[in-house]
Amino acid sequence: MSQDNLNALVEDFALFEDWEERYRYLIDLGRALPAMDEALKTEENLVRGCTSRVWMKDRIEGGRLYFDADSDAHIVRGLIAVLNKAYQGAALGEIAQIDIEGAFKAMGLDQNLSPNRRSGFYAMVERIRSYAA
């Protein structure tokens, strides 16, 4: 279940003492993401509301949501990795119940990211939720 994956990620973040370590971990998560096909990096797939360039493309298979996403910013790729843990392969009916806001706060991201990064993160969340709707 996707909420379990997200809870495990929250626990991983709790292992780090300070924000600098969490920030490095977030960037490392982003570096581990699979590359997005360049052909999917189109104007149509750009996420509005993000300061950085972010592309997201969804597909639904067997009642589950899958998506490819990428960004030109390291920290945003890390945020995409968080969304990947939360939503990749989630059943469509499960997506609305995933507590991404609570996890975002528990990881300290609400306090330590710029307002632009926070609003971009939630723009990506809204896009994912609209895919599932």
C-alpha positions in Angstrom: 0.0 0.0 0.0 1.2 3.5 -0.9 0.6 5.0 2.5 2.9 2.3 4.0 5.6 3.4 1.6 5.1 7.0 2.5 5.2 6.2 6.3 8.5 4.3 5.7 9.9 7.4 4.0 8.8 9.6 6.9 10.7 7.2 9.3 13.8 7.5 7.0 13.7 11.3 7.3 13.4 11.0 11.1 16.8 9.3 11.2 18.6 12.5 10.2 19.5 15.0 12.9 19.3 18.3 10.9 17.8 19.8 7.8 21.1 19.8 5.9 21.2 16.0 6.1 17.5 15.7 5.2 18.1 18.0 2.2 21.0 15.9 1.0 18.8 12.8 1.4 16.0 14.4 -0.6 18.4 15.2 -3.4 19.8 11.6 -3.3 16.2 10.3 -3.7 15.8 12.5 -6.7 19.1 11.2 -8.3 17.8 7.6 -7.9 14.7 8.3 -10.0 14.6 6.7 -13.4 15.1 9.1 -16.3 12.0 10.3 -18.0 11.8 9.8 -21.7 12.7 13.1 -23.4 9.7 12.7 -25.8 7.4 13.1 -22.8 8.9 16.5 -21.8 6.3 18.4 -23.7 4.4 21.7 -23.0 1.3 19.6 -22.4 3.0 17.6 -19.6 4.4 20.7 -17.9 3.0 21.2 -14.4 1.7 24.7 -13.8 2.4 26.4 -10.5 6.0 25.2 -10.3 8.9 27.6 -10.4 11.2 24.9 -11.9 10.3 23.1 -15.0 8.4 19.9 -14.0 6.9 17.4 -16.4 4.4 14.7 -15.4 2.7 12.1 -17.6 0.2 9.6 -16.2 -1.1 6.3 -17.2 -3.7 4.1 -15.7 -3.3 0.3 -15.8 -5.6 -2.1 -14.1 -7.2 0.6 -11.9 -3.8 1.8 -10.7 -2.1 5.1 -11.3 1.4 5.2 -12.7 3.3 8.3 -13.8 6.6 9.5 -15.2 7.9 12.8 -13.9 11.1 14.8 -14.0 12.4 18.3 -13.2 15.4 20.4 -14.1 16.0 21.1 -10.4 17.6 18.6 -8.0 15.5 19.4 -5.0 12.3 19.1 -7.1 13.4 15.7 -8.4 13.6 14.7 -4.7 10.1 15.9 -4.2 9.0 13.9 -7.2 10.7 10.9 -5.5 8.5 11.5 -2.5 5.4 11.6 -4.7 6.6 8.4 -6.4 6.7 6.6 -3.0 3.3 7.9 -2.1 1.4 7.4 -5.4 3.2 5.2 -7.9 1.0 2.1 -8.5 -1.7 3.2 -6.1 -5.2 2.1 -6.6 -7.3 5.0 -7.9 -9.7 4.7 -5.0 -6.8 4.9 -2.5 -5.2 8.1 -3.8 -7.5 10.5 -2.0 -6.9 8.8 1.3 -3.1 9.1 1.2 -2.0 11.7 3.8 0.6 13.5 1.7 0.1 16.7 3.7 0.8 15.0 7.0 3.9 13.2 5.6 5.2 16.5 4.1 5.0 18.1 7.6 6.5 15.0 9.4 9.5 15.1 7.1 10.0 18.8 7.9 9.5 19.9 4.3 6.8 22.4 5.2 9.2 24.3 7.4 12.4 24.0 5.4 11.4 24.5 1.8 10.7 27.9 0.2 7.1 28.9 -0.4 7.6 28.4 -4.2 8.9 24.9 -3.7 5.9 24.1 -1.4 3.4 25.5 -3.8 5.1 23.5 -6.6 4.9 20.3 -4.6 1.2 20.8 -4.0 0.7 21.6 -7.7 2.1 18.2 -8.5 -0.1 16.6 -5.8 -3.2 18.3 -7.3 -2.2 17.0 -10.8 -1.9 13.5 -9.4 -5.2 13.7 -7.7 -6.9 15.0 -10.8 -5.4 12.0 -12.8 -7.2 9.7 -10.4 -10.5 11.5 -10.3 
